[in-house]
């Protein structure tokens, strides 16, 4: 509720502009009636995006708990379980930018509907697999299905929420993803215990089909084409309206993209956050059972603290950013403080996991680590939006997909490390705990990246600037 009130407060600061109805190519003039109140269709859009990301993480993270009974039934090694996670992350990284670009070109309504139906199918099929290579293929296709969800969600927000309220809306979307991740291990633990691990995938896959049908029937890419939006709400959303038809969307300026330091720094920062996040969500239930002696259902409850912390971090990150922006005139400094500070605090919390004797304390510190990482991600979203211009979907997909390297290799490394230490005769905590120090170092690399990220250097500045022109020294207001 605090986040919604903050969104409404900041929306009142947005300057009025005109909109163009894409279907008629005629300008839409805002109503002159001072008494007309804007409709709130944008909050329905936000609800759909929040539920989208809730289902996204519900389906993605049920694998973390299913690994334990899956390994017992199918005889996979820890390294092979890491390969399953790697297959998902490779396809997720490869397809994220193309699917994000499809949203820029053809609209997010059809793209989001198709990808949700796709990933729901392969979620359900995961529960039918009985050997490694078919399972790797299904998880690869599942990753391809989920790719593009966040880039297209970011794109929708730029068109349905005015700039001042967009950070809060983004934080709520990310928070609901974390809530889905918090619910997933709990539900997967109970379903696996009562009905078997295979049925957990069937249940989670069915949820996405319901979402896709409802979304396609209700949503419109252009606010001017939605029957529930009145002229007052159109006036409020004017600054976020798309400027061109999808068929006329300009090609990606690859030279400007690849020579922009922010693209690489944000990509590395995403890798740093993704490495620890995916290690925790995919391996912490297994770690609690193997290293701490926690049973399956209880490990699901304790593992949910990871995503509860993540949800809190998403909301807290937006509130902290806005509080600092009201007091520090340089927006770029605020982004760096929140981003780098979040990673530094996360590194300390990961360090404390190893030094906590209680499984509950270790779980709490894992949740705090992800919370601090998600405080950082709100600045990451904001800087990405500020530098991407008209290429929002594609560039979000590109920089987010870079995180697939860390997000994929990290769970594979953790599984391999457990097997390697086991072959050397280590068991229990001695087999797993030393790996956490690697993730402390990874977070510290992210702190260094945030030191050099500059939100004033946008892609469009580089794209539109003559080759012999000096660098732009302006800052984002």
Secondary structure per residue as TSV (DSSP state, phi and psi in degrees):
chain	resnum	aa	ss	phi	psi
A	1	X	-	360.0	-38.0
A	2	X	H	-61.0	-39.4
A	3	X	H	-66.8	-39.8
A	4	X	H	-65.4	-41.5
A	5	X	H	-63.3	-37.5
A	6	X	H	-65.7	-39.2
A	7	X	H	-60.6	-48.4
A	8	X	H	-63.5	-38.4
A	9	X	H	-63.0	-44.4
A	10	X	H	-75.0	-26.5
A	11	X	H	-62.6	-28.3
A	12	X	T	-68.7	-14.1
A	13	X	T	-88.8	-7.0
A	14	X	-	-73.2	128.9
A	15	X	-	-72.1	141.4
A	16	X	-	-72.5	141.4
A	17	X	-	-140.9	179.5
A	18	X	-	-98.8	157.9
A	19	X	E	-118.4	159.8
A	20	X	E	-118.9	128.8
A	21	X	E	-78.8	116.7
A	22	X	T	-64.0	-31.8
A	23	X	T	-71.3	-29.0
A	24	X	T	-114.9	-11.7
A	25	X	T	60.3	22.9
A	26	X	E	-108.4	144.7
A	27	X	E	-66.6	144.3
A	28	X	E	-106.4	116.3
A	29	X	-	-88.8	130.0
A	30	X	-	-60.4	151.7
A	31	X	-	-65.6	142.4
A	32	X	-	-90.0	-2.0
A	33	X	-	-75.5	116.1
A	34	X	T	-67.0	-22.6
A	35	X	T	-87.3	-8.7
A	36	X	-	-71.8	127.8
A	37	X	-	-95.6	140.9
A	38	X	-	-67.9	138.5
A	39	X	-	-66.5	172.2
A	40	X	-	-123.5	38.5
A	41	X	H	-61.2	-31.3
A	42	X	H	-59.1	-30.3
A	43	X	H	-73.4	-28.1
A	44	X	H	-66.5	-40.1
A	45	X	H	-60.2	-45.4
A	46	X	H	-61.0	-39.1
A	47	X	H	-63.3	-41.0
A	48	X	H	-64.7	-41.8
A	49	X	H	-66.8	-39.6
A	50	X	H	-63.1	-44.3
A	51	X	H	-68.7	-32.8
A	52	X	H	-56.7	-50.9
A	53	X	H	-72.6	-27.9
A	54	X	H	-61.3	-49.0
A	55	X	H	-67.2	-36.6
A	56	X	H	-54.7	-49.9
A	57	X	H	-80.1	-26.4
A	58	X	H	-57.7	-46.4
A	59	X	H	-75.0	-37.5
A	60	X	H	-70.3	-39.6
A	61	X	H	-98.4	-1.0
A	62	X	H	-66.4	-20.2
A	63	X	H	-62.5	-30.7
A	64	X	H	-57.5	-45.0
A	65	X	H	-80.1	-36.4
A	66	X	H	-64.6	-19.8
A	67	X	H	-58.6	-37.2
A	68	X	H	-64.8	-57.4
A	69	X	H	-69.3	-29.8
A	70	X	H	-62.3	-44.3
A	71	X	H	-64.3	-40.0
A	72	X	H	-65.8	-37.5
A	73	X	H	-80.5	-42.3
A	74	X	H	-100.0	-9.7
A	75	X	-	74.6	25.9
A	76	X	-	-70.9	146.9
A	77	X	-	-79.7	167.8
A	78	X	H	-62.4	-36.6
A	79	X	H	-64.3	-40.6
A	80	X	H	-66.0	-36.5
A	81	X	H	-63.0	-37.6
A	82	X	H	-64.7	-34.0
A	83	X	H	-63.6	-35.6
A	84	X	H	-63.0	-43.6
A	85	X	H	-65.0	-39.0
A	86	X	H	-64.3	-39.1
A	87	X	H	-60.2	-42.9
A	88	X	H	-61.6	-48.7
A	89	X	H	-68.9	-32.7
A	90	X	H	-62.2	-51.0
A	91	X	H	-67.2	-36.5
A	92	X	H	-60.5	-42.4
A	93	X	H	-70.9	-40.6
A	94	X	H	-67.4	-40.8
A	95	X	H	-93.4	-8.2
A	96	X	H	-65.7	-45.8
A	97	X	H	-67.8	-46.2
A	98	X	H	-58.3	-41.5
A	99	X	H	-71.2	-34.0
A	100	X	H	-62.7	-38.8
A	101	X	H	-68.4	-32.8
A	102	X	H	-59.7	-38.7
A	103	X	H	-62.6	-41.6
A	104	X	H	-61.1	-37.6
A	105	X	H	-85.4	-42.7
A	106	X	H	-114.5	-6.0
A	107	X	-	98.2	146.4
A	108	X	H	-81.8	-16.7
A	109	X	H	-61.9	-55.1
A	110	X	H	-69.8	-37.8
A	111	X	H	-65.0	-48.3
A	112	X	H	-62.6	-40.0
A	113	X	H	-60.4	-45.5
A	114	X	H	-66.0	-42.1
A	115	X	H	-72.7	-31.4
A	116	X	H	-67.7	-42.2
A	117	X	H	-62.1	-38.4
A	118	X	H	-65.7	-51.3
A	119	X	H	-68.9	-29.6
A	120	X	H	-65.0	-39.5
A	121	X	H	-60.9	-46.7
A	122	X	H	-78.1	-20.1
A	123	X	H	-63.7	-48.4
A	124	X	H	-63.5	-40.3
A	125	X	H	-66.6	-24.9
A	126	X	H	-56.7	-37.6
A	127	X	T	-72.9	-6.4
A	128	X	T	-98.5	-4.2
A	129	X	-	-81.7	146.5
A	130	X	-	-131.5	1.3
A	131	X	S	-143.7	165.4
A	132	X	H	-67.1	-52.7
A	133	X	H	-66.8	-43.1
A	134	X	H	-60.0	-37.1
A	135	X	H	-65.8	-39.6
A	136	X	H	-60.9	-40.9
A	137	X	H	-64.4	-43.1
A	138	X	H	-66.0	-41.4
A	139	X	H	-69.2	-31.4
A	140	X	H	-62.8	-46.0
A	141	X	H	-68.7	-32.6
A	142	X	H	-61.8	-43.0
A	143	X	H	-62.9	-40.2
A	144	X	H	-62.5	-34.7
A	145	X	H	-68.8	-40.8
A	146	X	H	-76.2	-21.6
A	147	X	T	-59.9	136.7
A	148	X	T	97.0	-9.9
A	149	X	H	-65.8	-50.6
A	150	X	H	-69.0	-42.5
A	151	X	H	-58.4	-41.2
A	152	X	H	-72.7	-32.2
A	153	X	H	-64.2	-42.2
A	154	X	H	-62.8	-39.7
A	155	X	H	-63.9	-43.3
A	156	X	H	-61.1	-41.6
A	157	X	H	-62.7	-35.8
A	158	X	H	-66.2	-21.6
A	159	X	H	-99.6	-18.4
A	160	X	H	-113.8	-4.6
A	161	X	S	-134.4	131.1
A	162	X	-	-60.1	153.1
A	163	X	H	-49.1	-49.0
A	164	X	H	-61.3	-26.6
A	165	X	H	-100.9	-0.6
A	166	X	H	-70.2	-35.4
A	167	X	H	-62.8	-42.6
A	168	X	H	-64.3	-41.2
A	169	X	H	-63.4	-42.8
A	170	X	H	-60.9	-39.9
A	171	X	H	-65.8	-36.3
A	172	X	H	-68.2	-40.0
A	173	X	H	-59.9	-47.9
A	174	X	H	-66.4	-35.8
A	175	X	H	-63.2	-40.1
A	176	X	H	-69.7	-29.7
A	177	X	H	-60.7	-44.2
A	178	X	H	-65.9	-36.8
A	179	X	H	-64.6	-39.3
A	180	X	H	-60.9	-39.6
A	181	X	H	-67.0	-29.9
A	182	X	H	-72.7	-38.8
A	183	X	H	-73.2	-34.2
A	184	X	H	-57.0	-51.9
A	185	X	H	-65.7	-31.1
A	186	X	H	-66.6	-50.3
A	187	X	H	-65.2	-42.5
A	188	X	H	-63.0	-36.5
A	189	X	H	-63.1	-45.4
A	190	X	H	-69.9	-45.2
A	191	X	H	-62.8	-41.5
A	192	X	H	-64.6	-36.9
A	193	X	H	-72.1	-39.3
A	194	X	H	-83.9	-42.7
A	195	X	H	-119.1	-11.4
A	196	X	-	105.6	149.9
A	197	X	H	-64.4	-27.0
A	198	X	H	-64.6	-35.5
A	199	X	H	-71.8	-22.5
A	200	X	H	-63.6	-38.1
A	201	X	H	-70.2	-36.7
A	202	X	H	-63.5	-42.8
A	203	X	H	-64.5	-48.6
A	204	X	H	-65.6	-34.5
A	205	X	H	-64.9	-34.2
A	206	X	H	-67.9	-29.7
A	207	X	H	-63.1	-40.1
A	208	X	H	-65.0	-32.2
A	209	X	H	-63.3	-42.7
A	210	X	H	-61.4	-44.1
A	211	X	H	-61.0	-45.8
A	212	X	H	-61.6	-42.4
A	213	X	H	-64.4	-47.0
A	214	X	H	-64.1	-41.6
A	215	X	H	-63.9	-46.2
A	216	X	H	-64.6	-35.2
A	217	X	H	-71.5	-30.2
A	218	X	H	-102.3	-38.7
A	219	X	-	-79.7	150.6
A	220	X	-	-133.5	140.1
A	221	X	S	-64.9	-41.9
A	222	X	S	-98.5	121.5
A	223	X	G	-54.3	-31.3
A	224	X	G	-66.6	-17.9
A	225	X	G	-98.1	-2.5
A	226	X	-	-86.1	126.6
A	227	X	T	-65.5	-19.1
A	228	X	T	-87.7	-4.8
A	229	X	-	-92.7	127.2
A	230	X	-	-95.1	177.5
A	231	X	H	-66.0	-30.7
A	232	X	H	-67.7	-39.8
A	233	X	H	-70.3	-36.4
A	234	X	H	-60.2	-40.1
A	235	X	H	-61.7	-41.2
A	236	X	H	-65.7	-34.0
A	237	X	T	-90.6	3.9
A	238	X	G	-56.0	-42.0
A	239	X	G	-65.7	-18.9
A	240	X	G	-102.7	5.5
A	241	X	S	-70.8	143.0
A	242	X	-	-65.2	145.1
A	243	X	-	-94.0	-15.1
A	244	X	S	-147.4	158.4
A	245	X	-	-66.1	153.8
A	246	X	G	-61.5	-37.7
A	247	X	G	-66.3	-21.6
A	248	X	G	-102.7	11.9
A	249	X	-	-62.6	130.2
A	250	X	-	-67.5	152.6
A	251	X	-	-67.1	158.8
A	252	X	-	-68.0	131.8
A	253	X	-	-82.0	80.4
A	254	X	H	-60.0	-37.0
A	255	X	H	-63.7	-44.4
A	256	X	H	-65.6	-35.7
A	257	X	H	-67.8	-49.8
A	258	X	H	-74.7	-16.7
A	259	X	T	-101.2	6.0
A	260	X	-	-92.3	116.3
A	261	X	H	-60.7	-31.6
A	262	X	H	-60.1	-37.4
A	263	X	H	-58.1	-45.8
A	264	X	H	-72.8	-40.6
A	265	X	H	-66.2	-41.9
A	266	X	H	-67.0	-35.2
A	267	X	H	-64.5	-43.5
A	268	X	H	-65.0	-42.3
A	269	X	H	-60.4	-40.3
A	270	X	H	-63.0	-38.4
A	271	X	H	-60.5	-42.3
A	272	X	H	-63.6	-42.8
A	273	X	H	-70.4	-41.0
A	274	X	H	-67.0	-33.6
A	275	X	H	-58.6	-51.5
A	276	X	H	-73.6	-38.1
A	277	X	H	-59.4	-50.0
A	278	X	H	-73.8	-28.0
A	279	X	H	-61.3	-45.6
A	280	X	H	-66.6	-49.2
A	281	X	H	-72.3	-29.6
A	282	X	H	-91.8	-23.3
A	283	X	H	-120.1	-15.2
A	284	X	H	-64.6	-39.1
A	285	X	H	-59.1	-43.2
A	286	X	H	-65.0	-41.5
A	287	X	H	-60.6	-43.6
A	288	X	H	-62.1	-37.4
A	289	X	H	-75.6	-45.5
A	290	X	H	-77.7	-38.1
A	291	X	H	-100.9	-25.4
A	292	X	H	-117.0	-4.1
A	293	X	-	71.9	28.2
A	294	X	-	-91.5	135.9
A	295	X	-	-73.2	166.8
A	296	X	H	-58.3	-53.0
A	297	X	H	-63.2	-44.4
A	298	X	H	-64.9	-35.4
A	299	X	H	-65.5	-32.7
A	300	X	H	-64.3	-43.3
A	301	X	H	-64.5	-46.2
A	302	X	H	-67.2	-36.9
A	303	X	H	-66.7	-26.6
A	304	X	H	-64.0	-21.7
A	305	X	H	-61.6	-26.6
A	306	X	H	-59.9	-49.9
A	307	X	H	-82.0	-24.5
A	308	X	H	-62.2	-45.5
A	309	X	H	-59.9	-40.0
A	310	X	H	-62.2	-41.5
A	311	X	H	-63.7	-43.5
A	312	X	H	-61.2	-41.5
A	313	X	H	-62.2	-37.3
A	314	X	H	-61.5	-48.0
A	315	X	H	-68.7	-44.6
A	316	X	H	-63.0	-37.4
A	317	X	H	-60.2	-42.5
A	318	X	H	-66.4	-43.6
A	319	X	H	-64.5	-42.0
A	320	X	H	-64.5	-43.4
A	321	X	H	-60.3	-46.5
A	322	X	H	-66.8	-38.0
A	323	X	H	-62.2	-42.6
A	324	X	H	-70.6	-38.2
A	325	X	H	-63.0	-33.4
A	326	X	T	-69.5	-14.9
A	327	X	T	-117.5	-21.7
A	328	X	-	-116.3	118.3
A	329	X	S	-66.6	-28.0
A	330	X	-	-87.1	107.0
A	331	X	H	-63.5	-36.0
A	332	X	H	-61.9	-37.9
A	333	X	H	-63.4	-40.0
A	334	X	H	-62.8	-44.9
A	335	X	H	-59.1	-43.4
A	336	X	H	-68.3	-39.1
A	337	X	H	-62.9	-47.2
A	338	X	H	-69.1	-43.8
A	339	X	H	-66.7	-53.5
A	340	X	H	-67.4	-39.3
A	341	X	H	-64.7	-38.4
A	342	X	H	-62.1	-43.9
A	343	X	H	-66.0	-39.9
A	344	X	H	-62.6	-44.6
A	345	X	H	-64.9	-37.0
A	346	X	H	-63.7	-39.0
A	347	X	H	-60.5	-42.1
A	348	X	H	-63.0	-41.1
A	349	X	H	-66.8	-38.4
A	350	X	H	-64.1	-40.3
A	351	X	H	-57.6	-38.4
A	352	X	H	-74.5	-19.0
A	353	X	H	-58.7	-46.2
A	354	X	H	-65.0	-32.6
A	355	X	T	-96.4	18.3
A	356	X	-	-109.0	121.1
A	357	X	-	-77.9	-29.7
A	358	X	S	-83.9	134.6
A	359	X	H	-59.0	-34.3
A	360	X	H	-66.4	-45.8
A	361	X	H	-62.7	-42.5
A	362	X	H	-60.9	-40.1
A	363	X	H	-67.1	-39.1
A	364	X	H	-63.2	-43.6
A	365	X	H	-67.5	-32.7
A	366	X	H	-65.3	-40.9
A	367	X	H	-63.9	-39.4
A	368	X	H	-66.1	-36.9
A	369	X	H	-62.1	-46.0
A	370	X	H	-69.4	-34.0
A	371	X	H	-58.5	-47.3
A	372	X	H	-66.2	-36.5
A	373	X	H	-64.2	-36.4
A	374	X	H	-76.7	-27.2
A	375	X	H	-58.8	-40.0
A	376	X	H	-64.2	-37.7
A	377	X	H	-67.1	-25.4
A	378	X	H	-64.1	-37.9
A	379	X	H	-69.2	-34.8
A	380	X	H	-61.6	-47.7
A	381	X	H	-58.3	-45.1
A	382	X	H	-64.0	-46.2
A	383	X	H	-65.3	-39.8
A	384	X	H	-59.0	-44.6
A	385	X	H	-64.5	-38.0
A	386	X	H	-70.7	-28.5
A	387	X	H	-100.6	-8.7
A	388	X	H	-89.4	-26.1
A	389	X	G	60.9	-133.6
A	390	X	G	-75.6	-8.4
A	391	X	G	-100.7	35.6
A	392	X	H	-56.0	-51.8
A	393	X	H	-62.7	-46.1
A	394	X	H	-66.9	-44.9
A	395	X	H	-73.4	-36.2
A	396	X	H	-59.7	-44.6
A	397	X	H	-61.2	-41.5
A	398	X	H	-62.7	-52.1
A	399	X	H	-71.6	-34.3
A	400	X	H	-69.7	-37.0
A	401	X	H	-68.2	-26.1
A	402	X	H	-58.1	-30.9
A	403	X	H	-66.6	-13.4
A	404	X	H	-63.8	-25.0
A	405	X	H	-65.3	-54.8
A	406	X	H	-67.6	-40.1
A	407	X	H	-66.1	-29.1
A	408	X	H	-86.5	-46.1
A	409	X	H	-70.5	-30.3
A	410	X	H	-62.0	-53.4
A	411	X	H	-65.5	-31.5
A	412	X	H	-64.5	-44.4
A	413	X	H	-60.0	-43.2
A	414	X	H	-64.1	-41.7
A	415	X	H	-66.0	-44.8
A	416	X	H	-60.4	-41.9
A	417	X	H	-61.8	-42.0
A	418	X	H	-61.5	-43.1
A	419	X	H	-65.3	-42.4
A	420	X	H	-62.4	-46.5
A	421	X	H	-66.4	-34.4
A	422	X	H	-64.0	-40.4
A	423	X	H	-66.0	-23.6
A	424	X	T	-86.9	4.2
A	425	X	T	95.2	5.4
A	426	X	-	-86.9	144.7
A	427	X	-	-136.2	168.4
A	428	X	T	59.0	-137.5
A	429	X	H	-66.4	-33.1
A	430	X	H	-63.1	-23.3
A	431	X	H	-78.4	-29.6
A	432	X	H	-116.1	-35.5
A	433	X	G	-59.2	-39.3
A	434	X	G	-59.0	-24.8
A	435	X	G	-64.1	-26.5
A	436	X	H	-65.2	-26.7
A	437	X	H	-65.8	-28.2
A	438	X	H	-62.1	-39.5
A	439	X	H	-74.5	-26.4
A	440	X	H	-61.0	-46.5
A	441	X	H	-64.2	-37.1
A	442	X	H	-62.7	-43.8
A	443	X	H	-62.2	-37.3
A	444	X	H	-66.9	-32.3
A	445	X	H	-60.8	-40.1
A	446	X	H	-61.8	-36.4
A	447	X	H	-59.5	-43.3
A	448	X	H	-63.8	-41.4
A	449	X	H	-58.4	-45.0
A	450	X	H	-65.1	-23.8
A	451	X	H	-60.9	-28.8
A	452	X	H	-111.2	-1.4
A	453	X	-	-70.9	132.6
A	454	X	-	-128.9	105.3
A	455	X	T	-69.5	-9.7
A	456	X	T	-81.5	-11.8
A	457	X	-	-98.3	88.7
A	458	X	-	-87.8	161.4
A	459	X	H	-65.5	-41.6
A	460	X	H	-67.1	-32.4
A	461	X	H	-59.6	-46.4
A	462	X	H	-69.4	-36.6
A	463	X	H	-66.7	-40.4
A	464	X	H	-91.2	-9.3
A	465	X	S	-81.3	134.9
A	466	X	-	-58.0	149.4
A	467	X	T	-61.1	-28.4
A	468	X	T	-95.6	6.4
A	469	X	S	-80.8	149.8
A	470	X	-	-70.9	159.8
A	471	X	-	-58.3	146.3
A	472	X	-	-76.8	129.9
A	473	X	-	-107.7	7.1
A	474	X	-	-75.0	160.0
A	475	X	-	-116.0	157.2
A	476	X	-	-74.6	132.2
A	477	X	-	-77.3	360.0
